[in-house]
Amino acid sequence: MPVLRDLNQLLRLRGFRRLFTVRLVSQCGDGMFQVGLATLFFFSPESQGTAADVAVAFAVLLAPFTIVGPWAGVFLDRWRRRQVLAYGNALRLVLTLTIAAIMVTSGVGPWVYVLALVNLSVNRFLLSALSAAQPRVVDGPLLLTANSLAPTLGAVAAGLGGGLGLVLGLLLDPGRAKDAIALTVSALVFGTAAVLALRLGRDQLGPLRTATGPDVRNELVRVARGLADGARYAWLRRTPGQALLVMAAHRFVYGVTFVASILISRNLLSDPADTQAGLTTFGTVLAASGLGFGIAVLTTPTLSPRTGPHRWMVMMLSLAAVSQLLLTVSLTRTTMLVGAVLLGLAAQGTKICVDTIVQRDTVDQYRGRAFSLYDMLYNAAFVGAAALAAVTLPDTGWSATVFVLLAVAYGLLAAALGLFGARSPADVPTPALATGADVDKRATDQPQSPRTRG
């Protein structure tokens, strides 16, 4: 298959192989860390499992990412991204061990939540760095395959880490020690990722040319201006800006469905009093969605070059509309799983194309800011979706009217993209948008091939 042939070619690139390994290990640890939080917020006996409770939990988890995201890109365009990956994972090691120590001595309290939010915020920063660094180790036609494989297999690694964390929790006796041991194991995985990042060259992941920043008094102004420049560049460049808007709109609609799936798994397809059964049901739904992700990995690199990423996104958004209509007819365990597969395929197929467009059509000095905007919109859309779900969904999670409206929203988004979406980037005079001297157009227009960088 073409995707397997391309994967073989990718793995021959030492830079990609090493960056890919850092992603897999780091996200495996993140999965182990997050499974405990998900159980605490959504499937513990203490949680009520209402639409409002789920919305509040998502707001607590994701709102800080939305705040952190805008500022990350400016630093990713100025700091060595390899150092970000190494120091970021090392910081997660320290934070996670601190949480484990607090849980052993004091139990779950406010500091656990604060440090958990900081920990997850660092992870958002790392994911932005991984995305911004990828074009520095692979380019050309293989970039599409790298964009499909790296994030998706990273999500698989997170799923495996979550599964390992769940199994570890089942093997240990309930209590504070169990939670602390599970966190300690995830901390060791973060430490491993930090060490693996050091195998990459100090300057290998870019940026091509770093800029000197202003003094401390002007730091916040500089960051805000850098973010504004990144947003302006993406909009004027046309295709990156439109891709980001499509991603945000899709994420908003997808977020309502995701919240609904948690409530349906806990309160409709399972006995609300049996939180373990609800967690198992939701895990099955996630596995079905993961199957859809896997199908997208195989089909998107093979078929989207024939249709173009623009038309492929239109097809995927139309498929997402079909997945929502399916749930309006009859909600059973079978239709829920089939809908999850279709929506997973549509979501990941769309994301692969958005990632590729933003990376391909954004010059290197703006990629960090572009992916920070990506994270900001990605998480803000989900927080907004959770708020909408809180006022529109019943506690059972299922409403035929809501799912019809979700299908209509996907259909309108597909139609708008098909009719008005840009298919090629606009020529933007990059130096006119630069902040200070941090852009060298000749360097960004002619990047060094990853095959010659070693």
C-alpha positions in Angstrom: 0.0 0.0 0.0 1.2 3.6 -0.7 0.9 4.6 2.9 3.2 1.7 4.0 5.7 2.5 1.4 5.7 6.1 2.5 6.0 5.1 6.1 9.1 3.0 5.2 10.6 6.1 3.5 9.8 8.3 6.5 11.4 5.9 9.0 14.6 6.1 6.9 14.9 9.8 7.9 16.8 9.9 11.1 15.4 13.2 12.1 11.8 12.2 11.7 12.5 8.9 13.4 13.9 10.6 16.5 11.2 13.3 16.6 8.5 10.6 16.2 9.9 8.6 19.0 9.8 11.6 21.3 6.1 12.1 20.4 5.2 8.5 21.0 6.8 8.3 24.4 5.6 11.7 25.6 2.0 11.1 24.5 2.1 7.6 26.1 2.9 9.2 29.4 0.2 11.8 28.9 -2.3 9.1 28.3 -1.4 7.5 31.6 -1.7 10.8 33.3 -5.0 11.8 31.8 -6.9 8.5 32.4 -6.8 9.3 36.1 -8.2 12.8 35.6 -11.0 11.5 33.3 -12.0 8.9 35.9 -12.1 11.5 38.6 -14.1 14.1 36.6 -16.6 12.0 34.7 -16.8 8.4 36.0 -16.2 8.5 39.7 -19.0 8.0 42.3 -18.5 11.6 43.5 -19.3 13.1 40.0 -22.9 13.7 39.3 -22.7 13.0 35.5 -25.0 15.8 34.4 -24.5 17.9 31.3 -23.6 21.0 33.4 -21.0 19.0 35.4 -19.3 17.7 32.3 -19.3 21.2 30.8 -17.7 22.7 33.9 -15.0 19.9 33.9 -14.1 20.6 30.3 -13.9 24.3 31.0 -11.6 23.7 33.9 -9.4 21.4 31.8 -9.3 23.3 28.6 -9.7 27.0 29.3 -6.0 27.2 30.6 -4.9 25.6 27.3 -6.7 28.4 25.5 -4.9 31.0 27.5 -1.4 29.3 27.2 -1.8 28.5 23.5 -1.6 32.1 22.1 1.7 32.8 23.9 3.4 29.5 23.0 4.0 30.2 19.3 6.0 33.3 19.8 8.5 31.4 22.0 8.5 28.4 19.6 9.6 30.8 16.9 12.4 32.1 19.1 13.5 29.2 21.2 15.2 26.0 20.0 12.3 23.6 19.6 14.5 20.7 20.6 15.1 22.4 23.9 11.4 23.0 24.4 10.8 19.2 24.0 13.5 18.3 26.4 12.8 20.9 29.1 9.0 20.6 28.8 9.0 16.8 29.4 11.5 17.3 32.3 9.1 19.9 33.8 6.2 17.4 33.5 8.3 14.8 35.3 8.8 17.2 38.3 5.1 18.3 38.3 3.8 14.8 38.2 6.1 13.6 41.0 5.0 16.6 43.1 1.3 15.7 42.5 2.1 12.1 43.5 3.7 13.3 46.7 0.8 15.5 47.6 -1.7 12.7 47.0 0.2 10.4 49.4 0.5 13.0 52.1 -2.7 15.0 51.8 -5.0 13.4 49.3 -6.8 15.2 46.5 -7.0 18.9 47.1 -6.8 22.2 45.4 -3.1 21.9 44.7 -3.6 18.7 42.9 -6.0 20.4 40.5 -3.8 23.4 40.0 -0.7 21.3 39.3 -2.7 19.0 37.0 -3.8 22.0 35.0 -0.3 23.3 34.7 0.9 19.8 33.7 -1.7 19.6 30.9 -0.9 23.1 29.8 2.7 22.2 29.3 1.6 19.2 27.2 -0.3 21.6 24.9 2.9 23.6 24.5 4.8 20.4 23.6 2.2 19.3 21.0 2.6 22.7 19.3 6.4 22.3 19.3 6.1 18.8 17.7 3.8 20.1 15.0 5.9 23.2 14.3 9.1 21.0 14.2 7.9 18.3 11.8 8.5 20.2 8.5 12.2 20.6 9.7 12.7 16.8 9.5 10.5 15.9 6.5 9.2 17.8 3.5 7.7 17.3 0.1 5.0 14.7 -0.6 6.0 12.7 2.5 4.8 15.6 4.7 1.2 14.6 4.1 1.9 11.0 5.3 3.9 12.3 8.3 1.0 14.6 9.2 -1.4 11.6 9.1 0.8 9.1 10.9 2.6 11.2 13.6 -0.4 12.8 15.3 -2.6 9.7 14.9 0.0 7.2 16.1 0.7 9.7 18.9 -3.0 9.5 19.9 -2.7 5.7 19.7 0.3 5.9 22.0 -1.8 8.1 24.4 -4.6 5.5 24.2 -2.1 2.7 25.0 -0.7 4.7 27.9 -4.2 5.3 29.2 -4.9 1.6 28.9 -1.8 0.7 30.8 -2.7 3.2 33.5 -6.2 1.7 33.8 -4.7 -1.9 34.1 -2.2 -0.7 36.7 -5.1 0.8 38.7 -7.0 -2.4 38.5 -4.0 -4.4 39.7 -3.3 -2.2 42.7 -5.3 -2.0 45.9 -7.6 1.1 46.1 -6.2 4.1 48.0 -3.8 7.0 47.8 -0.8 4.7 47.1 -2.4 3.3 44.0 -2.9 6.8 42.5 0.6 7.9 43.5 2.2 4.8 41.9 0.3 5.3 38.6 1.4 8.9 38.5 5.0 8.0 39.3 5.1 5.6 36.4 3.8 8.3 34.0 6.4 10.7 35.4 9.2 8.2 34.5 7.8 8.1 31.0 8.0 11.9 30.7 11.6 11.7 31.9 12.4 9.2 29.2 10.9 11.5 26.6 13.1 14.3 27.8 16.2 12.2 27.4 15.1 11.0 23.9 14.7 14.6 22.8 18.4 15.2 23.5 19.3 12.9 20.6 18.1 15.6 18.2 20.5 18.3 17.2 20.2 21.6 19.1 19.3 23.5 16.0 17.8 20.7 14.0 14.1 21.5 14.7 14.5 25.3 14.0 13.4 28.0 13.9 15.8 28.8 11.0 16.6 32.1 12.5 15.8 33.2 16.0 15.2 36.8 16.9 16.3 38.7 20.0 13.4 39.7 22.2 12.8 43.0 23.8 13.4 43.8 27.5 11.2 42.5 30.2 9.1 45.6 30.4 7.9 45.1 26.8 7.7 41.3 26.9 3.9 41.1 27.1 3.5 43.7 24.3 6.0 41.7 22.1 4.1 38.5 22.6 0.8 40.1 21.8 2.2 41.7 18.6 3.8 38.4 17.6 0.5 36.6 17.9 -1.3 39.4 16.0 1.3 39.1 13.3 0.8 35.4 13.1 -3.0 35.7 12.8 -2.6 38.5 10.2 -0.2 36.4 8.2 -2.4 33.3 8.3 -5.4 35.3 7.2 -3.7 37.2 4.3 -2.0 33.9 3.2 -5.5 32.7 2.8 -5.3 28.9 2.9 -3.8 28.7 6.5 -6.4 31.1 7.9 -9.3 29.3 6.3 -8.0 25.9 7.4 -7.8 27.2 11.0 -11.4 28.5 10.8 -12.6 25.2 9.4 -10.9 23.3 12.2 -12.4 25.6 14.9 -15.9 25.2 13.5 -15.6 21.4 13.1 -14.1 21.2 16.7 -17.1 23.2 18.0 -19.6 20.8 16.5 -17.5 17.7 17.4 -17.3 18.9 21.0 -21.1 18.8 21.5 -21.1 15.3 20.2 -18.2 14.3 22.5 -20.0 15.6 25.6 -23.1 13.9 24.5 -21.2 10.6 24.1 -20.0 10.8 27.7 -23.5 11.4 29.0 -25.0 8.7 26.8 -22.4 6.2 27.9 -22.9 6.9 31.6 -26.6 7.6 31.9 -28.4 6.0 28.9 -26.5 3.0 27.6 -25.4 2.0 31.2 -26.9 2.1 34.7 -26.2 5.6 36.0 -25.4 4.2 39.4 -22.7 1.9 37.9 -19.9 4.3 37.0 -17.5 1.5 36.1 -20.0 0.2 33.5 -20.3 3.7 32.1 -16.6 4.0 31.8 -16.4 0.7 30.0 -19.1 1.8 27.6 -17.4 5.1 26.9 -14.1 3.3 26.4 -15.8 1.2 23.7 -17.0 4.3 22.0 -13.5 5.8 22.1 -12.1 2.6 20.6 -14.7 2.8 17.7 -13.6 6.4 17.2 -10.0 5.3 17.2 -10.8 2.8 14.5 -12.1 5.7 12.4 -8.9 7.5 13.1 -7.0 4.5 11.8 -9.0 4.3 8.6 -8.3 8.0 8.1 -4.6 7.3 8.4 -4.8 4.7 5.6 -7.2 6.5 3.3 -6.2 10.2 3.6 -2.6 9.9 2.3 -3.8 7.6 -0.5 -6.9 9.4 -1.7 -6.5 13.1 -0.8 -3.6 13.6 -3.3 -6.1 12.7 -6.0 -8.9 15.0 -4.7 -6.7 17.7 -3.1 -6.9 18.5 0.6 -9.7 21.1 0.0 -12.1 18.7 -1.6 -11.1 15.9 0.8 -12.1 18.1 3.7 -15.5 18.8 2.1 -16.0 15.1 1.8 -15.0 14.4 5.4 -17.3 17.2 6.7 -20.2 15.7 4.7 -19.4 12.3 6.2 -19.6 13.9 9.7 -23.1 15.1 8.9 -24.1 11.6 8.0 -22.7 10.3 11.3 -25.0 12.7 13.2 -28.1 11.9 11.2 -27.5 8.2 12.0 -28.0 9.0 15.7 -31.3 10.8 15.1 -32.9 7.6 13.7 -32.3 5.2 16.5 -29.8 5.4 19.4 -28.6 1.9 20.3 -25.1 0.6 21.2 -24.7 -0.4 17.6 -25.6 2.9 16.0 -23.5 4.7 18.6 -20.4 2.7 17.6 -21.0 3.0 13.9 -21.5 6.8 14.3 -18.3 7.0 16.3 -16.3 5.2 13.5 -17.7 7.5 10.9 -17.1 10.7 13.0 -13.6 9.5 13.9 -12.8 9.0 10.2 -14.2 12.4 9.3 -12.5 14.2 12.3 -9.0 12.8 11.7 -9.3 13.1 7.9 -10.1 16.8 8.3 -7.4 17.3 10.8 -4.7 15.7 8.6 -5.6 18.1 5.8 -5.7 21.1 8.1 -2.3 20.3 9.6 -0.8 19.8 6.1 -2.2 23.1 4.8 -1.0 25.1 7.8 2.5 23.6 7.7 2.8 23.7 3.9 1.6 27.2 3.4 3.1 28.9 6.4 6.8 30.0 6.4 8.9 28.7 9.2 9.2 31.9 11.3 5.4 31.9 11.6 4.7 28.2 12.1 5.0 28.3 15.9 2.5 31.1 16.1 0.2 29.4 13.6 0.1 26.3 15.7 -0.4 28.3 18.9 -3.4 29.9 17.2 -4.4 26.3 16.2 -4.3 25.2 19.9 -6.1 28.3 21.1 -9.0 27.9 18.6 -9.0 24.1 19.1 -9.5 24.3 22.8 -11.7 27.5 22.9 -14.1 25.8 20.4 -14.4 22.8 22.7 -15.0 24.9 25.7 -17.7 26.7 23.8 -19.2 23.4 22.7 -19.3 22.2 26.3 -21.1 25.3 27.3 -23.6 24.8 24.5 -24.1 21.2 25.4 -24.8 22.2 29.0 -27.9 24.2 28.0 -29.1 22.1 25.1 -28.5 18.4 26.1 -30.5 16.5 28.7 -28.6 14.6 31.3 -29.1 11.4 29.2 -27.1 13.1 26.4 -29.5 12.2 23.6 -31.8 14.7 21.8 -33.0 14.0 18.3 -33.3 17.8 17.7 -29.8 18.5 18.8 -28.3 15.8 16.6 -30.3 17.1 13.6 -28.9 20.5 14.2 -25.4 19.1 14.4 -25.8 17.4 11.1 -27.1 20.6 9.5 -24.1 22.5 10.9 -21.7 20.0 9.4 -23.6 20.2 6.1 -23.4 24.0 6.0 -19.7 24.0 6.8 -19.0 21.5 4.0 -21.1 23.6 1.5 -19.4 26.9 2.5 -15.9 25.3 2.2 -16.8 23.8 -1.2 -18.2 27.0 -2.6 -16.0 29.7 -1.1 -12.9 28.0 0.2 -9.5 29.0 -1.2 -7.6 26.2 -3.0 -4.2 28.0 -3.2 -2.3 30.4 -0.9 -2.0 34.1 -1.6 1.4 35.7 -2.2 2.1 37.7 1.0 5.1 40.0 1.3 6.5 38.4 4.4 9.0 41.1 5.5 6.2 43.6 5.7 4.6 41.4 8.4 7.7 40.7 10.4 8.2 41.8 14.0 11.7 43.2 14.1 14.3 41.2 12.2 12.9 37.7 12.9 12.1 36.9 9.2 14.5 36.1 6.5 12.3 35.5 3.4 15.1 33.9 1.4 15.7 31.4 4.1 12.1 30.5 4.6 11.4 30.2 0.9 14.3 27.8 0.4 14.5 25.6 3.5 17.2 23.0 3.7 16.1 19.5 2.8 15.7 17.2 5.8 17.5 14.5 3.8 20.7 16.6 3.8 20.4 17.6 7.5 21.1 14.1 8.8 
